[in-house]
Structure formats: structure tokens, C-alpha cells
Amino acid sequence: MKPAQENDPVLLIGPRNKRFIVYLKAGDQLHTHMGIIAHDAIIGKPLGREILSHLKKPFLVLEPSADDLIVQLPRKGQIVYPKEAGFALLRMNIHSGKRVIEAGTGCGGFTLAISRSVAPEGRVYSYEIRPDMQAVAKKNLEKLGLDSWVEFKIRDIAEGFDETDVDAVFLDLRTPWDFLAQVQDALKPGGFFGSLLPTTNQVSRLVQSLEHNNFADTEVLEILQRNYKPVPDRLRPTDVMVGHTGYLVFSRKISRNNIGVSTADYQEEALS
Ligand SMILES: C[S@@+](CC[C@H](N)C(=O)[O-])C[C@H]1O[C@@H](n2cnc3c(N)ncnc32)[C@H](O)[C@@H]1O
């Protein structure tokens, strides 16, 4: 494995699972309450090993996963968490070569996940109404060298998207139902729509609007993640659980052929 180089992101895990992402820079230091670690002690050396801080506290030095990078992103607002981001990528068939629109960019949590998936052939078109938010996202993506696959745009998406025939559109904003006409114009036939919403009343409103805007195969779901303390002889869940992040809604763009079929015809039979 190639040794750690300047500008590489590195994950440091100290006592009690305290996790830090650092971007290596000759002469820099990471200051923690468990001691100081000089970046020079990491640069030019292999990852996957342990080092000691100046207080002789142990730290693991590892290559960070996308999960670590997203959770530790410098941010100003809410992000799409890895449990939702990972599933959304698979559910919307986002992989190398795909063209994907997202809004809003926010601090770039989901942009990070999509750009890594569509590279090197595909493209992310990321729309945001607030320049200050997108500036944070841009910086976050640049540090990881992922900005080459992203076109950042400052715009209220009520004005529409520049792209057509894209493979997927993901809306992570408060009122996605207001923008379904714009989503229809941008998506290819059969293209994927996805959204993340914090409350059930928002979900109801979106599902209702999808039905009236030529979308089909709508799915609503919630992902619960329960972590366990990895202690073999006392294996049990951790004391605290993230109770709620958001609901995911997925759907597909279709053209109705006036053959007398409605959305309800595709839905599972109700048991009660
Ligand atoms: C929850 S944050 C997005 C977080 C982002 N997906 C992430 O993972 O970091 C919602 C963002 O949508 C933006 N937004 C809200 N309405 C918008 C609109 N009409 N057009 C473009 N962006 C909008 C907000 O400014 C905010 O930054």
C-alpha cells in the first residue's frame, strides 16, 4: 500500500473511540485533549497502524471511509447521513457514468457520496439557493479532490434545471412537491426521483403530488440503525441510539398512455 502523502485525508481514532479526520500537511499538528500528534509522524508512512500522542495515548491511523468523511464534514446545517445516502445510491441506481441532479447542496454530505459513485465518467449537478452553504460544500469536496465531477450552481430550483435526460434527481429540501414539474423536465423517461424528509406530513404531501405529476412505483421507507458495543462476552446495543433522521421517498418518471390505469392499480393489496 502506498504511504500517506501530504493533503491525504486520514482517520485518527483515539481512546474511547474519539474520531478525527485530518488532511495531512507537513509541519501541522492535531491537538486533542489526549495529546498532540504531528502530521510528520504520519506523512510518508503506511496507514493501518498505531501511534502515540505526546501524552503517550494510543491512536489508530487509518484510511477514512466515505462514512467517516460524511459524518465528520465541516457543516452549517443538516446532512444526508450515510445510512440514507448509501441506500439512496443503490435504490436510484447511481454508479459510474450516471448524470445526477441534487438540491440543495447544503454542506455537500450527499454530494460527496454521489460524486464518488458517478466518477470518473458521470456528473453531479448540484443546486443551492444559499451561496454561503455551497461555499462550504465546495471547500469540502475540493479537499477530497471530488469537485472535478461536480457542477455547483447557485439557483432557486423553482427556476428549473439546466440539464435534461438525467438519470436521477434527489431533492433534500423542505418542500420537494413544489418542484416536481421541474424534476419532470430534467429526468429521462423512467428516471429516478428521490427525496429525504424529516416529518410524515411532508411525506404525505409529496406522495400525493407524485401521484398527480406522472410518477410511479413510489416507495416510502425509513432506515433504523442500531449499533452494538463490540464486546464479545457482553454483546448488547449501545446506550444511545439516533432515534430519527428522516424518511426516504423514491419514485420513477413515467409517461401516462391514457390506457385507463391509475397509480392505485400498481399498489399492493391493503390487508385492512
Ligand atoms: C438539508 S440541506 C441539504 C443538505 C445536503 N443534502 C447535505 O447532505 O449536506 C437543504 C438545503 O436546501 C437549500 N434549499 C432550500 N430551498 C431551495 C431551493 N428552492 N433551491 C435551491 N436550494 C434550496 C437550503 O438552502 C439548504 O442548504
The ligand as an SDF file (V2000), in Angstrom:
LIG
                    3D

 27 29  0  0  0  0  0  0  0  0999 V2000
  -30.9750   19.8860    4.4030 C   0  0  0  0  0  0  0  0  0  0  0  0
  -29.9990   20.9630    3.4540 S   0  0  0  0  0  0  0  0  0  0  0  0
  -29.2270   19.8870    2.2810 C   0  0  0  0  0  0  0  0  0  0  0  0
  -28.1450   19.0260    2.8640 C   0  0  0  0  0  0  0  0  0  0  0  0
  -27.3070   18.2790    1.8750 C   0  0  0  0  0  0  0  0  0  0  0  0
  -28.1070   17.3850    1.0500 N   0  0  0  0  0  0  0  0  0  0  0  0
  -26.1750   17.5170    2.5700 C   0  0  0  0  0  0  0  0  0  0  0  0
  -26.2130   16.2660    2.6060 O   0  0  0  0  0  0  0  0  0  0  0  0
  -25.2720   18.1760    3.0780 O   0  0  0  0  0  0  0  0  0  0  0  0
  -31.2020   21.7770    2.4630 C   0  0  0  0  0  0  0  0  0  0  0  0
  -30.6090   22.8260    1.5440 C   0  0  0  0  0  0  0  0  0  0  0  0
  -31.5480   23.1460    0.5330 O   0  0  0  0  0  0  0  0  0  0  0  0
  -31.3900   24.5160    0.2000 C   0  0  0  0  0  0  0  0  0  0  0  0
  -32.6140   24.9610   -0.4940 N   0  0  0  0  0  0  0  0  0  0  0  0
  -33.8400   25.1710    0.0760 C   0  0  0  0  0  0  0  0  0  0  0  0
  -34.7140   25.5820   -0.8780 N   0  0  0  0  0  0  0  0  0  0  0  0
  -34.0370   25.6170   -2.0560 C   0  0  0  0  0  0  0  0  0  0  0  0
  -34.4230   25.9660   -3.3970 C   0  0  0  0  0  0  0  0  0  0  0  0
  -35.6690   26.3500   -3.6910 N   0  0  0  0  0  0  0  0  0  0  0  0
  -33.4750   25.8930   -4.3790 N   0  0  0  0  0  0  0  0  0  0  0  0
  -32.2040   25.5010   -4.0860 C   0  0  0  0  0  0  0  0  0  0  0  0
  -31.7960   25.1600   -2.8320 N   0  0  0  0  0  0  0  0  0  0  0  0
  -32.7080   25.2250   -1.8260 C   0  0  0  0  0  0  0  0  0  0  0  0
  -31.1550   25.1640    1.5680 C   0  0  0  0  0  0  0  0  0  0  0  0
  -30.5350   26.4270    1.4470 O   0  0  0  0  0  0  0  0  0  0  0  0
  -30.2870   24.1250    2.2800 C   0  0  0  0  0  0  0  0  0  0  0  0
  -28.9130   24.4070    2.1400 O   0  0  0  0  0  0  0  0  0  0  0  0
  1  2  1  0
  2  3  1  0
  2 10  1  0
  3  4  1  0
  4  5  1  0
  5  6  1  0
  5  7  1  0
  7  8  2  0
  7  9  1  0
 10 11  1  0
 11 12  1  0
 11 26  1  0
 12 13  1  0
 13 14  1  0
 13 24  1  0
 14 15  1  0
 14 23  1  0
 15 16  2  0
 16 17  1  0
 17 18  1  0
 17 23  2  0
 18 19  1  0
 18 20  2  0
 20 21  1  0
 21 22  2  0
 22 23  1  0
 24 25  1  0
 24 26  1  0
 26 27  1  0
M  CHG  2   2   1   9  -1
M  END
$$$$
